[in-house]
Amino acid sequence: MSPEGSPPLFKSGDRDWTHDFAANQNADRKTSWQSMPALIAGEPLSPFQHAALVGDTTNHVCHWGSQGAGYINTDMTLTLSRLPIGHEIGLRADNAIAADGISIGTATIYDRCGPLGTCVVTTLSNARRQVDFAVPVDEDGIPFRRDRVRD
């Protein structure tokens, strides 16, 4: 993964690591490995900024199932025992608990040296506008739909 940022790698259950979102749309526990780009060109991320950016993707690893992602982030809490070392940071979904359209997901955040903290997200159900990562997208990131007329 590049220090300037790279597409995320995902792992579902005991499957291999891949950049393929569709291959990870299943009910297995998710793990991600990420290298985030700078928010401002020429300004490298601090270790804390990097951890916070990756922590904000906790919803993705905790609430991504066989139908896609069906929850909206409302809050994220990041707790760190130390700052990350290096430009690669991972998240491992630990659990998700849901009732009445509200869910809480927890994940362990880690670097190449091991665990460094936890992330907790509070989310709201968005089942009618679920994000289906298995649907192919065009060069602009817009999902292809059979009923959509292309220019």
C-alpha positions in Angstrom: 0.0 0.0 0.0 1.2 3.4 -0.9 2.0 6.1 1.8 0.2 8.5 -0.5 -3.0 6.5 -0.2 -4.3 3.3 -1.8 -7.7 1.6 -2.3 -8.7 -0.4 0.8 -8.1 -4.1 1.1 -10.9 -6.2 2.6 -11.0 -9.7 4.0 -14.2 -11.6 4.9 -14.0 -14.6 7.2 -11.1 -16.8 6.1 -11.1 -15.6 2.5 -8.0 -13.9 0.9 -7.4 -10.1 1.0 -8.8 -8.3 -2.0 -9.8 -4.8 -3.3 -13.0 -6.4 -4.8 -16.0 -5.0 -2.9 -18.4 -7.5 -4.5 -16.3 -10.5 -3.3 -16.7 -9.3 0.3 -20.5 -8.7 0.2 -21.5 -11.6 2.5 -22.4 -12.3 6.1 -18.8 -13.0 7.2 -16.9 -10.8 9.7 -15.0 -8.1 7.8 -11.4 -6.8 8.2 -10.0 -3.9 6.3 -6.5 -2.6 5.7 -6.1 1.0 4.6 -3.6 3.7 3.7 -5.4 7.1 3.5 -4.4 9.9 1.2 -3.6 13.4 2.5 -6.7 15.6 3.1 -4.8 18.6 1.8 -2.2 18.1 -1.0 1.3 18.3 0.3 0.2 18.1 4.0 0.9 14.6 5.3 -1.6 13.2 7.8 -0.5 13.1 11.4 -0.8 9.6 13.1 -3.9 10.7 15.0 -5.6 12.1 11.8 -4.8 8.9 10.0 -6.4 6.8 12.9 -9.5 9.1 12.9 -10.0 8.8 9.2 -9.8 5.0 9.3 -11.9 4.9 12.4 -14.7 6.7 10.5 -14.9 3.6 8.3 -15.9 1.4 11.2 -19.5 1.3 10.0 -18.3 -0.3 6.8 -16.7 -3.3 8.5 -19.3 -3.7 11.1 -22.5 -3.3 9.1 -21.6 -4.6 5.6 -23.6 -7.8 5.0 -24.8 -10.0 2.2 -27.2 -7.2 0.9 -24.7 -4.4 1.2 -24.5 -1.6 3.8 -27.8 -0.7 5.4 -26.9 1.7 8.2 -26.0 5.4 8.4 -23.2 6.6 10.7 -24.5 9.0 13.3 -21.5 8.9 15.7 -18.0 7.5 16.0 -15.9 7.1 19.1 -12.2 6.4 18.7 -10.1 5.3 21.7 -6.4 4.8 21.3 -3.8 3.3 23.7 -1.1 4.6 21.4 -0.7 6.4 18.1 -0.3 4.2 14.9 3.1 3.6 13.5 3.4 3.8 9.7 0.9 4.6 7.0 -1.1 1.3 7.1 -4.0 0.9 9.5 -6.5 -1.9 9.8 -9.9 -2.4 11.3 -11.4 -5.7 12.4 -15.1 -5.9 13.1 -15.7 -7.2 16.6 -19.4 -7.1 16.9 -22.7 -5.3 16.0 -25.8 -5.2 18.1 -29.1 -3.9 16.6 -32.6 -3.3 17.8 -35.5 -1.1 16.5 -33.4 0.5 13.7 -30.5 1.5 15.9 -27.2 -0.4 15.8 -23.8 -0.2 17.6 -20.7 -1.6 16.0 -17.3 -2.1 17.5 -14.0 -2.7 15.8 -10.4 -3.1 16.8 -8.0 -0.6 15.1 -4.5 -1.9 14.5 -1.2 -1.3 12.7 1.7 -3.6 11.7 2.8 -3.6 15.4 -0.6 -4.9 16.7 -3.8 -3.5 18.2 -3.8 0.2 19.2 -7.4 0.9 20.2 -11.1 0.5 19.5 -13.7 2.3 17.4 -17.4 2.3 18.2 -20.1 3.6 15.8 -23.8 4.3 16.5 -25.9 3.9 13.4 -29.4 4.2 12.1 -31.1 1.7 9.8 -31.3 2.8 6.2 -32.8 -0.4 4.7 -34.7 1.3 1.9 -31.5 3.0 0.6 -29.1 0.2 1.2 -25.7 0.5 -0.6 -25.1 -2.5 -2.7 -21.4 -2.9 -3.2 -21.9 -5.8 -5.6 -23.5 -3.6 -8.3 -21.0 -2.5 -11.0 -20.4 1.2 -11.3 -19.3 3.4 -14.2 -16.2 5.6 -14.4 -18.0 8.3 -12.3 -18.9 5.8 -9.6 -22.6 5.7 -10.5 -24.2 2.2 -10.3 -25.3 0.7 -13.6 -29.0 0.1 -13.6 -31.0 -1.8 -16.2 -33.7 0.9 -16.2 -31.2 3.7 -16.7 -30.7 5.1 -20.2 -27.1 5.9 -21.0 -26.0 8.8 -23.3 
